[in-house]
Amino acid sequence: MSERQPLEAAYVITGSDAPKVQRTLRRLRQRIIEESGSDLNVTVVDAAAAEASRGGAGDLLAIIAQPGLVLGRRAVIVLNADKLKAPAKNQIVAALADLPPDTTVAFVASGLAKNDKLLKAVAGVGQVIRFDLPSRRDYPQWLGKRAKELGLHIAANEARHLAGLVGDDAWRLDAELAKLAAYVGTGPSRPPVDVAEEDIDAICTPSLDVQIWDLTDAVGRRDAPAAFRALEELLAGGDQRRSRSDPLRGILTTLSRHLADLRRVHALGARRPERVATELEIHPFRARKLVEQAQAFPVALVDRALVALAHADAAMVGGSQLAPEVVLERALAEVVSGRD
């Protein structure tokens, strides 16, 4: 979608790299506003809502066919185009050959099959733009390219450290890179600034998964200070837990699962991580940790800990007048100490 070329009649903008898809839509919107002098010529429609309405594809086609409110090119952005059902797609595909000359239609989809009829039809009259995230092993290169756009230079080791800390969610990685750019004081028009691991640790927020494994590892080692530090960080990271309906019970459930896995390692009598990985169907790295922790966490204490967590779960759903945070902290103390 080059600024130097006329806009196509239709686009499909798709792929798993959601931040890049959204940046492309912002550029399209901004170009329409610049050319028409108003945002009135930008219309956004949700295909899923159109499908659910009585008008169906007819409403969507009517929006595409209507003239712009001001002079100049107009854009109709159709979100969730992958939710369109076959009858609606057939109607839209038929209409693509007769679009108004001053209209651009952009279909946005998280994923469409290569043989999808909408994809093929748009390719015939316009352009298909696909932004896919790389495989996990290629994340450093992907992060390096995005960092360069923000005026950063992030080497492969630092990129791996960032991905390991933040996780592989594209939105979070994009946001953390923006935070890094602000932290080191750079921007797109300035010379690239090198990013160090110290910068990443200073400003980037670990993912909930990273923090929860810090807690389970500390519990497995029966390291009380480290366990309570990890729990404190989890409880302080409220923004990361907004998607959880009950974050405290989520933490409790994760601890219970971890201890149940330790109990299974004891039951196997296995001391070889390879066998544990096969029997429990888990990653060899996690199996190695469980074997190490089982040696520091006798089976009798594992059983006692599982009972303590079960009592804590009951207390959190009405079995106690204590605040849930206090219930969780007391259960953690009992688990790592092995005492009531």
N, C-alpha and C positions, 0 to 999 in steps of 0.2 A: 504494500500500500504506500507507494512512494509519493512524497509531496510534489515531485516534479512531473508526475504522470496524471492524466485524468482518472477519476475514480471509475471503477468498474460498475456494471449494472448490479452485480450480486457478488457476495462473498460468503464463504463458509469459514468461520474462524473457530478452530477446534484444537483439542489437545489437552494433555494433563498438566501442562505448565500454566496454571490458572493466572498467576500474576502477569505473565507475558500476554495472555489473551486479553486481560483487562487493560493493559497498557495500550494494546492495539486498538481496542474500542475507544479509549480516551482520545487517541490520536485521530480516529475517524470523526468522533464527535467534535473535536476542536477544529478540524478542517472544515466541517460543514458550517460551524458557527462563523469561522473566518470568511468563508465564501458567501454566506447569506447574510451575515451581520446579525444573526439572531439564533437562539437555541430553540425557537419555535419550529424550526424545520428538522428537529431530531425527535423521533417518536420511538419509544421503547415498548415492546409488547412481550408478554410472557406466553410462550406457546403452550405451556402446561395449563395455564389459566384459560387460554382460548379453547383448548380441547375440552375442558370441563364445562365451558359455557354452552348455552343452547345454540348459539350461532356457529360455534366450531370454526372450521377453516374459513367459512364465509365472512366472519367478522375480521379475520386476519387479512384476507384478500381485499376487503373493503378499505382497510387502513392503508394497505400498500397502494391501492389505486387512487386514493384521494389526493387532490393537489396540495402543494405546500401552502402554509399560511403566509409566507413572505416570498419574495422573488429569490431565485437561486436554487441550488441543488438541495434536496432533502434526503434524509437517511431514515430508514426504518430498521431498527435493531430488534431482531427476534431472538429472545433468550430461550434457553432450554429447547432448542430445535430438535434435539434427539428424542423429545417426548411426543413429537408429532406422530400420530398413527397413520397407517397406510392410506386410508381414504383422503385424509387431509394433505398428506404429502403429494398424492396424485394430483389434487387440485392446484397445489402450489407449483408443482413442477410444470403443469400445463400453462400456468400464468406467467412463468419466468420468460417465456418467449415474447411476451407482449407487455413488458414493464413500461411505465411512463418514462420518457427520455430523460427527465430531470431527477429520477429517483434511484437511490442505491439501497439495496436490501442486504443486510448483514445477518446471516444465521449463525448463532453462537451455540455450540454444542460441546459437552464434555467429551463426547466420543461418538463417532459414526463409523459403521463398518465400511470397508473400502468399496464394497459394491452397493452402498446405499444409493437409492435413486435420486435423493436430493443432492448428494455429493456430486454425482455424475452430471446432473442437470446444471448445477451452479458452475462446475468446471467448464461446461460448454458455453456459458454466457459471461462468465466472470472469472473468479479466482478462488482456489481453496488454500487457506493459510493454516498450517498446522504447527503447533508448538507443543512438543512432547518433552517431558522430563527424561533425563538420561537414566541409565541403570545406576544402581547404588555406587558401583566402582568408578563411574564417570562423573560423580558429583563434583569432585575438585575442579575439573575443567569447566563444568557448567557454572559453578560458583565464581570461578575466575573471570568468566566473561561478564557475568552480571556485576561483579565488583568493579570491573573496568568501566562500565557505564556510569558508576557512581563516583569515579575518581579514586578507586582503591586498587592496590595490587595485593592479591592474596595468593601466596605460594601454596603448592599442593599439600604440604604438611599442615599448614594453618587451615586450609579449606577442609581437610579431613577432621581436624580438631573441632571446627565450627559445626560440621554436620554431625559429628558424634555427640556434641554437647546439646545441640538444638533439635536434632532429629531430621527426618527427611520431608517434613511438610514444607511445600514450596512457599506458602504464604509466610510462615514463620521465618524461614531462611531469608526471604526477601526483606522482611521487616528488620531482622537482626543486622543485615548488611547496611540498611539505611541508618540504623542506630550507630553502627561502626563509623560510617561516613561522617555523621555529625560529631561523634566522639573524637575522632582524629583531626577534624577540621578540614575536610576536603569537599570537593564537589566536581561535577562533570567538566567544568571549564578550567580546573586546576591540574597541575601535574599529579600523577598517581602517587599515593602515599602507601607505603608498605604497612601491612597489618601484621602485628605480632600476636603470639598466643596470649601474651599478657593483656593486650587490648581486648581480645575475645573474652577472656575470663573476667575482665573488669566490667564490661558493659552488657554482655549477652546473657540472656535468661535461659538456664537449662530447661529442657523439656521435662514434663511430669514423669515420663518414662525413665529418664536419666536419674531424677531425684528419687523415684521409688526404688530403683535398683540400689542406690546408695543406702537406702534404709534397709532393704532386705539383706544386703551384703553385711551390713553392720550387725543386724540381728543374728545372721548365720554365724558370725564370728563371736557373738555374745559380747560385743564391744558397746557397752552402755553409753559412754559419752558420744561416740560417733552416731549411734542410733538416735539419741535424742537431738543431736544437731541436725541430722537428716530429717527427722520428724518436724522440727521447728521450721526448717526451710520449706517443707511441703505445706505446712499450715500457713506460712506467710505468703505463699504463692497463690493467692486467691484468684488472680486473673487467669491463671493457667487452668483452674478447675471449674471455670464457669459452665462448661458443657456437662459437668457431672451433677446429677440431681442430688446426690448425697456423698460428697467427697470423703468425709471421715469414714463412712462404712466402706467406701471404695478402697481406702488405704488398708482398713482392717481385712477386707477380702483378699487383697494382694498378699498381706502377711500370712494369712491362713493358707493360701495356696503354696506359698514358699515353704512353709513348715510342713505341709502335707507332702511336698516333694522330698523334703529331707527325711520324712518318715518312710517314704517309699524306697529311698536309697538304703536306709537301715534294713528294711525288709528284704531287699535284694541281697544284702550282705556283700555288696559289690564295692571293690576298691579301685576298679579300673574305670576311668571316665568313659572309655569307648563303649563298655557294656551298658553303663547308665544312660548314655545318650541314645543307644539303640532301644533299650527297654522302655524308657520314659518318652521316647520320640522327641527329644529336645536337642538344641544345638550343643556340639561338643564343648564349647567354651562354658556354657551354663552348667553342663554336666561336671566339668572339672571343678567349678566352684562348689557345687553341691557336695561332691566327694570330699573336698577339703573341709567344708563346714560341718559335714556329718561327723568328722573326727573330733571337732571341738564341741559338738552338741550331742551328748549322749541321748539314746532313744528314750530313756525315762523322762528326761527334761523336755524332749520334743513333745511327748504325749501330754505332759503337764502344760506346756505352752499352748497346745491346741485346745485344751479344755479352757484355759484362761481366755483365749480369743473367742471361744464360743460363748462364754459368760459375758464378755464385753459386747458381743453382737446383740445378745438378748437385752443387755442394759441400755443399749443405744435406741432400741425400739420400744422403750417404755418400762423396762425392768428396773430402772434406777432413777432417782431424782437428781443424780449428778449430771453436770453438763457433758455432752458427748466428747468434748476435747479432754476433759478430765478422765473419763472412762477409758479413752484410747491411751492416754499417757500412763495410767495405772496398769493397764494390760501390758503395755510395752515394758514397763519396769519389771513386772512379774515374769515376762517371757525371757528377758535377757539375764535376770538374776537367778531364775529357777526357784524363787521363793514366793510365798503368798504375800 
